[in-house]
């Protein structure tokens, strides 16, 4: 089992920044791809950013150039740095750990991000 705990959400004005954190209960980054998803009211959950076991990263087109995913192996923590935030970034953000071979998935509880003036 893996527990994921997100933090760092909140209310921010358009153009502002937030950094989300996702703390894993144990060291899993060499086995699990770490993802950030988000879900806005009335919309499907969408993949925002990923960091693979080797450190490669991928981003949704809507956040490229504004969001950065990173990880600290010593702290078992993944981050999502969000800059130049827009109202359309408002959503609940979820941390996900995915292991493809054995098809294992773990989710955090989510953290609310609201971008509004």
Buried (B, 14 or more C-beta within 10 A) or exposed (E): EBEBBBBBBEEBEEEBEBEBBBBBEEEBBEBBBBBBBBBBEEEEBEEBBBBBEEEEBBBBEEBEEBBBBBBEEEEBBBBBBBBEBEEEBBBBBBBBBBBEEEEBEBBBEBBEBBBEE
